[in-house]
Amino acid sequence: RRATELHLLTMASPAKKAKTEGGDNVKVATATCASNIAVIKYWGKRDETLLLPINSSLSVTLDPAQMGTTTTAASCPDWEGDRLWLNGKEEDASAERIQNCLREIRARAGPGAPKGGLRIVSNNNFPTAAGLASSASGYACLVAALGYLHDIDGDLSVVARQGSGSACRSMYGGFVKWEMGVEADGVDSRAFQTAPESHWPTLHALILVVSDEKKTVSSTGGMTRSVQTSTLLKHRAESVVPGRVAKIEEAIAAKDFEKFARITMEESNSFHATCLDTFPPIFYLN
């Protein structure tokens, strides 16, 4: 545990990118993406493989300089296999979700995809797996860097979603909605910006870090458990969340902080009630 920290965060546009051509046929691309804080949360999947949610969600993207990830991806025809380092430690690049993103990026790039293996270095400037959406910024940044390296234009939120569901929202700045979609292949389950970061410049997020330890129950494990055991989850997804999304969009458009804050807290209470209704119950509040 660390001493309590306070962070007053502003919003900024994510996915800042730079690309260079190195020596010896090395191609390099770097991206920076931010964490996002969901005000209407995604909880529960209808497809565990494609990471398709049972409800739409909406979030605020933070400033990557304060809570973000920087990822550099490089390719070279002489390299064999893919390797990945996270915060200075080599991780398993063959992990399913990482490979899902790599496979989709390479498929989109087609014959023009860089040859050889990849070397990926990623660093967070905030605690990892501590409930601060590090997987969102991490996978968004991975996909942004890979997309730039492979010269892919257009929306890549569908690809980022296959690494971590909420990562699709970190592909954009400002206020971002992840539309749950209805298609079985997930083609319509994507994120889009509902308002830019410049829309509400006086809005700040105050984050109190009371512990930077990893959660005892991962989000993935918690969602699966809730889907299997919570009687409140289906009601929340079908009857509560759709109305809240519409209302909070109205509050954002009007810059009505009182309405925005009330809906955010109602949503937080509903989410934690669902976690407590899960068996065994899940405790994410510190």
C-alpha positions as CSV (number, residue, x, y, z in Angstrom):
1,R,0.0,0.0,0.0
2,R,1.1,3.6,-0.6
3,A,0.2,6.8,1.1
4,T,-3.1,8.3,0.0
5,E,-2.8,10.4,-3.2
6,L,-5.1,13.0,-4.7
7,H,-5.1,13.5,-8.5
8,L,-7.1,16.4,-10.1
9,L,-7.3,15.4,-13.7
10,T,-8.3,17.2,-16.8
11,M,-9.4,15.8,-20.2
12,A,-7.2,15.6,-23.3
13,S,-7.3,13.9,-26.6
14,P,-5.6,10.5,-26.6
15,A,-3.8,8.5,-29.3
16,K,-1.0,10.9,-29.9
17,K,1.2,9.2,-32.4
18,A,4.7,9.4,-34.0
19,K,6.4,7.2,-36.5
20,T,10.0,6.9,-37.6
21,E,12.0,4.7,-40.0
22,G,15.0,3.3,-38.1
23,G,18.1,1.7,-39.5
24,D,18.5,-1.9,-40.6
25,N,14.9,-2.0,-41.9
26,V,13.4,-1.3,-38.5
27,K,10.0,0.5,-38.6
28,V,8.9,2.2,-35.3
29,A,5.6,3.8,-34.2
30,T,4.7,5.3,-30.8
31,A,1.3,6.2,-29.4
32,T,0.0,7.6,-26.1
33,C,-3.5,6.9,-24.8
34,A,-5.3,7.7,-21.6
35,S,-7.3,5.9,-19.1
36,N,-11.0,6.5,-19.0
37,I,-13.5,6.7,-16.1
38,A,-16.9,5.2,-16.8
39,V,-19.9,7.2,-15.5
40,I,-22.2,4.5,-17.0
41,K,-20.4,1.2,-16.5
42,Y,-20.1,-1.8,-18.6
43,W,-20.6,-5.0,-16.6
44,G,-21.2,-8.4,-18.1
45,K,-20.6,-9.9,-21.5
46,R,-22.9,-11.6,-24.0
47,D,-19.8,-13.0,-25.8
48,E,-16.7,-13.8,-23.8
49,T,-14.5,-14.3,-26.9
50,L,-15.4,-11.1,-28.8
51,L,-15.9,-9.2,-25.5
52,L,-19.4,-8.0,-26.4
53,P,-21.2,-6.3,-23.5
54,I,-24.7,-6.7,-22.3
55,N,-25.2,-3.0,-21.9
56,S,-23.9,0.2,-23.5
57,S,-21.6,2.5,-21.4
58,L,-20.3,6.0,-21.4
59,S,-17.0,7.4,-20.0
60,V,-14.8,10.4,-19.6
61,T,-11.3,10.1,-21.1
62,L,-8.6,11.6,-18.9
63,D,-5.4,13.4,-19.7
64,P,-2.7,10.9,-20.8
65,A,0.0,13.0,-19.3
66,Q,-1.6,12.4,-15.9
67,M,-3.1,8.9,-16.3
68,G,-1.9,7.3,-19.5
69,T,0.0,4.7,-21.4
70,T,2.8,5.1,-23.9
71,T,3.5,2.2,-26.3
72,T,6.2,1.9,-28.9
73,A,5.9,-0.9,-31.5
74,A,8.7,-1.8,-33.9
75,S,9.0,-4.3,-36.7
76,C,11.9,-5.8,-38.6
77,P,12.1,-8.5,-41.2
78,D,15.0,-10.0,-39.4
79,W,13.1,-10.5,-36.1
80,E,11.4,-13.8,-35.3
81,G,8.2,-13.9,-33.1
82,D,6.6,-11.2,-31.1
83,R,7.9,-9.9,-27.8
84,L,6.3,-7.5,-25.3
85,W,7.5,-5.5,-22.3
86,L,5.1,-3.9,-19.8
87,N,6.6,-1.4,-17.3
88,G,10.0,-2.8,-17.8
89,K,9.0,-6.5,-17.4
90,E,8.7,-8.9,-20.3
91,E,5.2,-10.4,-20.6
92,D,3.8,-13.2,-22.6
93,A,3.1,-11.8,-26.1
94,S,1.3,-15.0,-27.0
95,A,-1.6,-14.2,-24.5
96,E,-4.9,-14.7,-26.2
97,R,-6.2,-11.1,-26.0
98,I,-2.9,-9.6,-27.3
99,Q,-2.9,-12.0,-30.2
100,N,-6.5,-11.2,-30.9
101,C,-5.4,-7.6,-31.5
102,L,-2.3,-8.5,-33.5
103,R,-4.3,-10.9,-35.7
104,E,-7.0,-8.3,-36.4
105,I,-4.4,-5.5,-37.2
106,R,-2.4,-7.8,-39.5
107,A,-5.6,-8.9,-41.3
108,R,-6.6,-5.3,-41.9
109,A,-3.1,-4.4,-43.1
110,G,-3.2,-7.2,-45.6
111,P,-0.2,-7.9,-47.9
112,G,1.3,-4.5,-46.9
113,A,1.8,-5.5,-43.3
114,P,5.4,-5.2,-42.0
115,K,7.3,-8.4,-42.3
116,G,9.0,-10.2,-39.4
117,G,8.4,-10.1,-35.7
118,L,7.2,-7.2,-33.5
119,R,8.9,-5.7,-30.4
120,I,6.4,-3.8,-28.2
121,V,7.3,-1.7,-25.1
122,S,4.5,-0.2,-23.0
123,N,4.6,1.9,-19.9
124,N,1.9,3.2,-17.6
125,N,2.3,6.4,-15.5
126,F,-0.2,5.1,-13.0
127,P,-0.9,1.9,-11.0
128,T,-1.7,-1.2,-13.1
129,A,-4.7,-3.5,-12.4
130,A,-5.7,-1.3,-9.3
131,G,-9.1,-0.3,-10.6
132,L,-7.9,2.7,-12.6
133,A,-8.6,1.3,-16.0
134,S,-5.0,0.5,-16.9
135,S,-6.1,-2.3,-19.3
136,A,-8.3,0.3,-21.1
137,S,-5.4,2.7,-21.8
138,G,-3.0,-0.3,-22.3
139,Y,-4.9,-2.1,-25.0
140,A,-6.1,1.2,-26.7
141,C,-2.4,2.3,-26.9
142,L,-1.3,-1.1,-28.2
143,V,-3.9,-0.9,-31.0
144,A,-3.2,2.7,-31.8
145,A,0.6,2.1,-32.1
146,L,0.1,-1.1,-34.1
147,G,-2.5,0.7,-36.4
148,Y,0.0,3.5,-37.0
149,L,2.9,1.0,-37.6
150,H,0.7,-0.9,-40.2
151,D,-0.6,2.3,-41.8
152,I,-4.2,1.6,-41.0
153,D,-6.6,4.6,-40.9
154,G,-10.1,4.9,-39.5
155,D,-11.9,3.6,-36.4
156,L,-10.0,0.9,-34.5
157,S,-12.2,0.8,-31.4
158,V,-13.6,-2.6,-32.5
159,V,-10.0,-4.0,-32.5
160,A,-9.2,-2.4,-29.1
161,R,-12.4,-3.9,-27.7
162,Q,-11.0,-7.4,-28.4
163,G,-8.1,-6.7,-26.0
164,S,-10.1,-5.1,-23.2
165,G,-13.8,-4.1,-23.5
166,S,-13.4,-0.6,-22.1
167,A,-10.3,0.0,-24.2
168,C,-12.5,0.9,-27.1
169,R,-13.5,4.0,-25.2
170,S,-9.9,5.1,-24.7
171,M,-9.4,5.4,-28.4
172,Y,-11.1,8.8,-28.2
173,G,-10.9,11.9,-26.0
174,G,-13.6,13.7,-24.2
175,F,-16.9,11.9,-23.6
176,V,-17.1,8.6,-25.3
177,K,-20.0,6.1,-25.7
178,W,-19.5,2.4,-26.3
179,E,-22.6,1.2,-28.2
180,M,-23.3,-2.4,-27.1
181,G,-24.4,-3.5,-30.6
182,V,-26.6,-6.4,-31.5
183,E,-24.8,-8.3,-34.2
184,A,-23.3,-11.6,-33.4
185,D,-19.9,-10.8,-34.9
186,G,-19.6,-7.6,-32.9
187,V,-19.2,-5.3,-36.0
188,D,-21.6,-2.8,-34.5
189,S,-20.1,-2.9,-30.9
190,R,-17.9,0.1,-31.2
191,A,-17.0,3.4,-29.5
192,F,-17.6,7.0,-30.7
193,Q,-17.1,10.4,-29.2
194,T,-20.3,12.1,-28.0
195,A,-18.6,15.4,-27.0
196,P,-15.0,16.6,-27.4
197,E,-12.7,17.3,-24.5
198,S,-13.1,21.0,-25.2
199,H,-16.9,20.8,-24.6
200,W,-16.7,21.1,-20.8
201,P,-13.3,22.4,-19.9
202,T,-14.3,23.2,-16.3
203,L,-15.0,19.5,-15.5
204,H,-12.3,17.7,-13.6
205,A,-12.0,14.2,-12.2
206,L,-10.7,14.0,-8.6
207,I,-9.2,10.5,-8.0
208,L,-8.2,9.4,-4.5
209,V,-5.7,6.5,-4.6
210,V,-6.0,4.6,-1.3
211,S,-4.2,1.5,-2.6
212,D,-2.2,0.7,-5.7
213,E,-2.5,-3.1,-5.1
214,K,-4.1,-5.4,-7.7
215,K,-7.7,-6.1,-7.2
216,T,-8.5,-9.4,-5.5
217,V,-11.1,-10.1,-8.1
218,S,-10.3,-9.1,-11.7
219,S,-12.9,-7.3,-13.7
220,T,-13.1,-10.2,-16.1
221,G,-13.6,-12.7,-13.3
222,G,-16.1,-10.5,-11.6
223,M,-18.2,-10.0,-14.7
224,T,-18.4,-13.7,-15.4
225,R,-19.4,-14.4,-11.8
226,S,-22.1,-11.7,-11.9
227,V,-23.6,-13.0,-15.2
228,Q,-23.8,-16.5,-13.7
229,T,-25.2,-15.6,-10.3
230,S,-26.7,-12.0,-10.0
231,T,-30.4,-11.6,-10.3
232,L,-30.0,-7.8,-10.5
233,L,-27.7,-7.8,-13.5
234,K,-30.3,-8.5,-16.2
235,H,-32.7,-5.9,-14.8
236,R,-29.9,-3.3,-14.6
237,A,-28.7,-4.0,-18.1
238,E,-32.1,-4.0,-19.8
239,S,-34.3,-1.7,-17.7
240,V,-31.9,0.8,-15.9
241,V,-28.9,1.5,-18.0
242,P,-30.5,2.6,-21.3
243,G,-32.4,5.4,-19.6
244,R,-29.4,6.5,-17.6
245,V,-27.3,6.7,-20.7
246,A,-29.8,8.9,-22.4
247,K,-30.1,11.1,-19.3
248,I,-26.4,11.6,-18.8
249,E,-25.9,12.5,-22.4
250,E,-28.5,15.2,-21.9
251,A,-26.6,16.4,-18.8
252,I,-23.3,16.5,-20.7
253,A,-24.8,18.4,-23.6
254,A,-26.2,21.0,-21.2
255,K,-23.1,20.9,-18.9
256,D,-25.5,20.3,-16.0
257,F,-23.1,19.2,-13.3
258,E,-25.8,18.6,-10.6
259,K,-27.7,16.2,-13.0
260,F,-24.4,14.6,-14.2
261,A,-23.2,14.0,-10.7
262,R,-26.5,12.5,-9.5
263,I,-26.7,10.1,-12.3
264,T,-23.1,9.1,-11.9
265,M,-23.6,8.3,-8.2
266,E,-26.9,6.5,-8.9
267,E,-25.1,4.4,-11.5
268,S,-22.2,3.7,-9.1
269,N,-24.6,2.5,-6.4
270,S,-26.4,0.3,-8.9
271,F,-23.1,-1.2,-10.0
272,H,-21.9,-2.0,-6.5
273,A,-25.3,-3.4,-5.5
274,T,-25.0,-5.8,-8.4
275,C,-21.6,-6.8,-7.2
276,L,-23.0,-7.5,-3.8
277,D,-25.8,-9.4,-5.3
278,T,-23.2,-11.6,-7.0
279,F,-22.3,-14.9,-5.2
280,P,-19.8,-15.0,-3.7
281,P,-20.2,-11.2,-3.4
282,I,-17.6,-8.9,-4.9
283,F,-16.3,-5.9,-3.0
284,Y,-14.6,-3.2,-5.1
285,L,-15.2,-0.3,-2.7
286,N,-12.2,0.6,-0.5
